[in-house]
Amino acid sequence: MSTKDPDSLRFLYEGHQDFSCLPTFGVIPSQAAMMGGGLSSVPGLSINFTQVLHGEQYLELYKPLPTSGTLTCETTVADVLDKGSGAVILLDVNTYNGVELVCYNQFSVFVVGAGRFGGRRSSDKAKVC
């Protein structure tokens, strides 16, 4: 964004008549949902968060993000993959403004040392980034 680009001003100045959130803000509420239950809810997996690495990120926006209000997120584990030296966990997060779905995220996280459990190495549930 740049103040030299008139189209960017709606993202930079809260007094602008069309003030808007940056579309990439859709990742922020889903991160809180992921850490607040997504990873810690995987049955049989005790996670040391110092061993967790962010792998890939996928974001779909369905509606403009509101500039105020309350967003809620629902997190589900899409898949758990065995990569040998670690496990990859695919987390799907739907973010809502009331009952309206505003965005979808998929996190791919690598958990060091959690592999070698005999699972699949790939998934058809992984979004192509």
GIPEDA-V328943 format. One record per backbone hydrogen bond with DSSP energy under -1.0 kcal/mol. CO is the residue of the C=O (numbers start at 1). NH is the residue of the N-H. If there is no record, write none. Layout:
co-><CO | CO>
nh-><NH | NH>
This chain:
co-><2 | 5 | 8 | 9 | 10 | 13 | 16 | 22 | 23 | 24 | 25 | 27 | 28 | 29 | 30 | 31 | 32 | 33 | 34 | 39 | 42 | 48 | 51 | 53 | 56 | 58 | 60 | 72 | 74 | 76 | 79 | 81 | 83 | 85 | 86 | 87 | 88 | 89 | 90 | 90 | 91 | 92 | 93 | 94 | 95 | 95 | 96 | 97 | 100 | 102 | 102 | 103 | 104 | 105 | 106 | 107 | 108 | 109 | 110 | 111 | 111 | 120>
nh-><5 | 8 | 11 | 13 | 20 | 16 | 19 | 25 | 26 | 27 | 28 | 31 | 32 | 33 | 34 | 35 | 36 | 38 | 39 | 42 | 45 | 51 | 112 | 110 | 108 | 106 | 104 | 96 | 94 | 92 | 90 | 88 | 85 | 113 | 83 | 111 | 81 | 109 | 78 | 79 | 107 | 76 | 105 | 74 | 102 | 103 | 72 | 100 | 97 | 62 | 63 | 95 | 60 | 93 | 58 | 91 | 55 | 89 | 53 | 87 | 114 | 82>
